[in-house]
Amino acid sequence: MSHQKIEADIKRGFYLITDERIQWLIEGVEQARGEMPGGEVYLDILNRWSQGDFSRADEDHNVIWNMQNGEIGEATGILSEEEERSYIEANLSQDETAYEEYRDVYLD
């Protein structure tokens, strides 16, 4: 989900960041509390994101990337607003509900 916010040589997958998606993930992590490795890390990131704080999105991405033994796609920075919008528009087809969410979040 962080891909729309970060610079990286390679990015796999795309999910548009929305308030609803962040809340859904928070609820899922809270339900799995104690059973999910790194759950507190996920909650810390998601709670900041739910407040609109993406200032550490590259660091957040890399923490999760390392937890998942990432080998490619390490974040090297944060995209500008223009770069983020271009990335989203180029990748909308990968997320079936993304276009409607994008329209609601970014075009209204």
C-alpha positions as CSV (number, residue, x, y, z in Angstrom):
1,M,0.0,0.0,0.0
2,S,2.9,2.3,0.6
3,H,4.0,2.2,-3.0
4,Q,2.0,5.3,-4.0
5,K,4.0,7.3,-1.4
6,I,7.6,6.0,-1.9
7,E,10.5,6.0,-4.3
8,A,11.9,2.6,-5.1
9,D,13.6,1.0,-8.1
10,I,11.0,-1.8,-8.2
11,K,7.4,-1.9,-6.9
12,R,5.2,-4.9,-6.9
13,G,1.5,-4.6,-6.4
14,F,-0.8,-1.6,-5.9
15,Y,-3.5,-0.7,-3.4
16,L,-4.8,2.8,-3.2
17,I,-4.4,4.3,0.3
18,T,-7.8,5.3,1.5
19,D,-9.2,6.1,5.0
20,E,-11.5,3.1,4.7
21,R,-8.6,0.7,3.8
22,I,-6.5,2.0,6.6
23,Q,-9.3,1.5,9.1
24,W,-10.1,-2.0,7.8
25,L,-6.4,-2.9,8.2
26,I,-6.3,-1.5,11.8
27,E,-9.4,-3.5,12.7
28,G,-7.8,-6.7,11.2
29,V,-4.5,-6.2,13.0
30,E,-6.3,-5.5,16.3
31,Q,-8.3,-8.7,15.9
32,A,-5.1,-10.7,15.3
33,R,-3.3,-9.0,18.2
34,G,-0.9,-11.4,19.8
35,E,-1.1,-13.8,16.9
36,M,0.4,-11.6,14.2
37,P,4.2,-11.2,14.2
38,G,4.9,-7.4,14.1
39,G,1.3,-6.5,14.9
40,E,2.3,-3.5,17.1
41,V,4.6,-2.2,14.3
42,Y,1.7,-2.4,11.8
43,L,-0.6,-0.6,14.3
44,D,1.9,2.1,14.9
45,I,2.3,2.8,11.2
46,L,-1.5,2.5,10.4
47,N,-2.4,4.8,13.3
48,R,-0.1,7.5,12.0
49,W,-1.4,7.0,8.5
50,S,-5.0,7.3,9.8
51,Q,-4.0,10.7,11.0
52,G,-2.7,11.7,7.6
53,D,1.0,11.4,8.7
54,F,2.9,9.9,5.8
55,S,6.1,11.8,6.6
56,R,7.9,8.5,7.3
57,A,6.3,6.4,4.6
58,D,9.7,5.4,3.2
59,E,10.9,4.3,6.6
60,D,7.5,2.6,7.3
61,H,7.8,0.7,4.0
62,N,11.3,-0.5,4.8
63,V,10.4,-1.7,8.3
64,I,7.7,-3.9,6.8
65,W,9.9,-4.8,3.9
66,N,12.6,-6.0,6.3
67,M,10.0,-7.9,8.4
68,Q,9.0,-9.7,5.3
69,N,12.6,-10.4,4.2
70,G,12.4,-8.1,1.2
71,E,15.0,-8.5,-1.4
72,I,14.0,-6.0,-4.0
73,G,12.0,-2.7,-3.7
74,E,13.6,-1.0,-0.8
75,A,12.3,2.6,-0.5
76,T,14.8,5.3,-1.2
77,G,12.6,8.3,-0.5
78,I,9.2,9.8,-0.6
79,L,7.4,10.9,-3.8
80,S,6.3,14.4,-4.4
81,E,2.5,15.0,-4.7
82,E,2.8,15.2,-8.5
83,E,4.9,12.0,-8.6
84,E,2.4,10.2,-6.3
85,R,-0.6,11.3,-8.5
86,S,1.2,10.1,-11.6
87,Y,2.0,6.7,-10.0
88,I,-1.6,6.3,-8.9
89,E,-3.0,7.1,-12.3
90,A,-0.5,4.7,-14.0
91,N,-1.5,1.9,-11.7
92,L,-5.2,2.2,-11.1
93,S,-6.0,-0.8,-13.3
94,Q,-4.2,-3.1,-10.7
95,D,-6.9,-2.5,-8.0
96,E,-10.5,-3.1,-9.1
97,T,-12.0,-0.7,-6.7
98,A,-9.2,1.9,-7.0
99,Y,-10.7,4.1,-9.7
100,E,-13.8,4.8,-7.8
101,E,-11.8,5.4,-4.6
102,Y,-9.4,7.6,-6.5
103,R,-12.2,9.6,-8.0
104,D,-13.8,10.1,-4.5
105,V,-10.5,11.0,-2.8
106,Y,-8.6,12.9,-5.4
107,L,-11.0,14.3,-7.9
108,D,-13.9,15.5,-5.8
